[in-house]
Amino acid sequence: MAANQEEVKLLGVVGSPFVCRVRIALKFKGIEYEFLEENLANKSDLLLKYNPVHKKVPVFVHNEKPIAESLVIVEYIDETWNNNPILPSDPYQKALARFWSKFIDDKVVGAAWKSAFTVDEKERGKNVQEALEGLQFLEDEIKEKKFFGGEEIGLVDIAGVFIAFWIPIVQEIAGLQLFSSEKFPNLYKWSQELINHSVVKEVLPPREPLFAFFKGRYESLIASQ
Amino acid sequence: MAANQEEVKLLGVVGSPFVCRVRIALKFKGIEYEFLEENLANKSDLLLKYNPVHKKVPVFVHNEKPIAESLVIVEYIDETWNNNPILPSDPYQKALARFWSKFIDDKVVGAAWKSAFTVDEKERGKNVQEALEGLQFLEDEIKEKKFFGGEEIGLVDIAGVFIAFWIPIVQEIAGLQLFSSEKFPNLYKWSQELINHSVVKEVLPPREPLFAFFKGRYESLIASQ
């Protein structure tokens, strides 16, 4: 199925780790697509039409058919374009990839985010603890492997781009130490491999404006105390 | 792959809606398995060994290889035993099934549960509202279809057994009206089809002891106020 025979659109914002997952998958497969930048303060009619349930990005639209939820989208892309597999073909390995990518969403993303953007000390402490526990499980899981997917990136690596690129930014802003080479040497090594992977590097948002954006959010949060 | 050549085990508790999902999938496929009843107040070494991350049931063990997370397990079962498909083969329909089963977990299960088992009035009200909104989306989605999967049950129906069987029990105990034929006529009709489906009926836990168990929990919660 040649990418240029398809109508492929992605509704997103550049700074979102969830949108970035989809961009990595598309780039990895070599799929051409139109990126429709959303303004989340004033959502487009298209976004509301295509994702009436969550009204969130990313929304992937393939020949007019919309799909929401980043991991669901990545699996769809992998099943539709068969080159450069993202999920393993073996059902057990596939189940493990789904388990760990769900783990990242359930146990790491929310906790790490709230660690940085929570004012209440006790609540923040709880989230720091949960994020550290989650990262420790991933540290034990990656071991000496280059990627969670093995020699090439896979679903868990794509899900984990939040850890590799977004956590270092938000922890610096909030003056936290969640993720470092001292605490999690194997996972840190993996994160460097990931953000320097030729495909990932090309689709990561530029660090400086993202840093400034989150810093602004953090400062207004602190000021609102 | 004949079921009797396989070693198939399920670690679970009878009253869990998540364990029930796996039992429906196994029964639907006609797979023989050994059910290992866990005591969650005193978890077995096997559970801790096989699910060190979450230490929760269900854990599915196929030829010594463990898998956790009910929806991940159901997909694994579907990919390993090909008779009686649970997910559609079309990638887009498959993505929708994954979207809606994730929706049930993210937007309905937790909110409905907390609606019944939360003492704080404001918190309870918020959860009731969220559960009702979630159910409304499902009401709009099921429309006139027999099952979310079409003429036969599929992933979303299996995920939705919590709505069809568990919500009526917990709402009665807590004196709530979340899910009724008046509020959600199509979804209610679906729920009756589901709990009377020959496979589902056989694996649902007996209602009376489950009701008594949850009633006990509810009463101790109220007494602890």
Chai-1 contact restraints between the chains, C-beta under 6 A:
chainA,res_idxA,chainB,res_idxB,connection_type,confidence,min_distance_angstrom,max_distance_angstrom,comment,restraint_id
A,V53,B,F137,contact,1.0,0.0,6.0,A-B,restraint_1
A,K65,B,Y92,contact,1.0,0.0,6.0,A-B,restraint_2
A,I67,B,A95,contact,1.0,0.0,6.0,A-B,restraint_3
A,E69,B,F99,contact,1.0,0.0,6.0,A-B,restraint_4
A,V72,B,A95,contact,1.0,0.0,6.0,A-B,restraint_5
A,V72,B,R98,contact,1.0,0.0,6.0,A-B,restraint_6
A,V72,B,F99,contact,1.0,0.0,6.0,A-B,restraint_7
A,Y76,B,P91,contact,1.0,0.0,6.0,A-B,restraint_8
A,Y76,B,A95,contact,1.0,0.0,6.0,A-B,restraint_9
A,E79,B,P91,contact,1.0,0.0,6.0,A-B,restraint_10
A,T80,B,P91,contact,1.0,0.0,6.0,A-B,restraint_11
A,P91,B,Y76,contact,1.0,0.0,6.0,A-B,restraint_12
A,P91,B,E79,contact,1.0,0.0,6.0,A-B,restraint_13
A,P91,B,T80,contact,1.0,0.0,6.0,A-B,restraint_14
A,Y92,B,K65,contact,1.0,0.0,6.0,A-B,restraint_15
A,A95,B,I67,contact,1.0,0.0,6.0,A-B,restraint_16
A,A95,B,V72,contact,1.0,0.0,6.0,A-B,restraint_17
A,A95,B,Y76,contact,1.0,0.0,6.0,A-B,restraint_18
A,R98,B,V72,contact,1.0,0.0,6.0,A-B,restraint_19
A,F99,B,E69,contact,1.0,0.0,6.0,A-B,restraint_20
A,F99,B,V72,contact,1.0,0.0,6.0,A-B,restraint_21
A,F137,B,V53,contact,1.0,0.0,6.0,A-B,restraint_22
